[in-house]
Amino acid sequence: MKIAQTYNPAEIYLASLRSVKSRAGMESLLNCTVAYFDEDATTDDFEWSTLSYPDVLQFMGWLFEEEKTPNTINTYLAAIKGVAKEAWKLNVMEIDQYHRIKEIKRVPGSRIDKGRALSTKELNTMIDHCMAQEGSIAMRDACLIALTYSAGLRREEASLLPLAAYNKSEMKLSIHGKGNKERVNTLNNRVIDIVETWLDDRGRQPGPLFVRIYKGGKLTLEPITDKTVYNIIVRRYKECDLKRLTPHDLRRTFATALLEHGEDLFVVQDLMGHASIETTKRYDKRGEQKKVEAGRTLPL
């Protein structure tokens, strides 16, 4: 039986931290945690008593997919465990529920799976699946998948794209990435056609390129969130019965496809918006076969 939450476990947990810097850091992590579970909630009004063992595991899985370091993931986990402990002390979380969360293991410092690159067939399967359906939601989703791949977008970049970033005549997309860095990526004819088809539904009013659509097909000018981007792509790959993938795999596929077509690594770095060439190298999913072929073709 759930007991009504009287005090805020998160507030008590943060107050227990001695360092002002630690409190600020952990509060930021808890804000991100709450936003994952409930976009409209804050740490002040989130019902921590409802947090379960599967919820925490799901959240950690999302952090993996976001390519957070083991240290970052473990810090999130420590914050969640700290709040869960206070919730148990306040009698707003059952003892079994708390112990299951408490027993979640820390992430080891070993290599984290960096995802995969999709085949062209897989990409087209998802896009064609959406375009074969009726309604604005399906067309928006087709455009989202096409642009996320063809422009190498991060989830947040896709969710925040304004219509003004799209330039049909020049076949380009302007992207504001991490660190307020801007990059401009060129789109091919098929992607332009998909964007134009979506805009026939959306309209050409200024605002976010990808907008919320309510039940019944009512379009708004409200932006979608990065979590919505995640949910859309995951839902669509499952509908197509494809091998497991994450939205970030579309970005990996973008980098891998460019490298497979012989683009210079530094050009790919610019198109990805990476500050370091080492980061770009980690997106190369051409695999061991490419290394074998390189060895066999080495001139002598």
Buried (B, 14 or more C-beta within 10 A) or exposed (E): EEEEBEEBBBBBBBEEBEEEEEBEBBBEBBBEBBBBBEEEEEBEEBBBBBBEBEBBEEBBEBBBBBBBEBEBBBBBBEBBBBBBBBBBBBBBBBEEBBEBBEEBEEBEEEEBEBBBBBEEEBBBBBBEBBBEEEEBBBBBBBBBBBBBBBBBBBBBBBBBBBBEBBEEEEBBBBBBBEEEEEBBBEBEEEBBEBBEBBBEBBEEEEBBBBBBBEEEEEBEEEBBBBBBBBEBBBEBBEBBEBEEBBBBBBBBBBBBBBBEEEEEEEEBBBBBBBEEEEEBBBBBBBEEEBEEEEEEEEEE
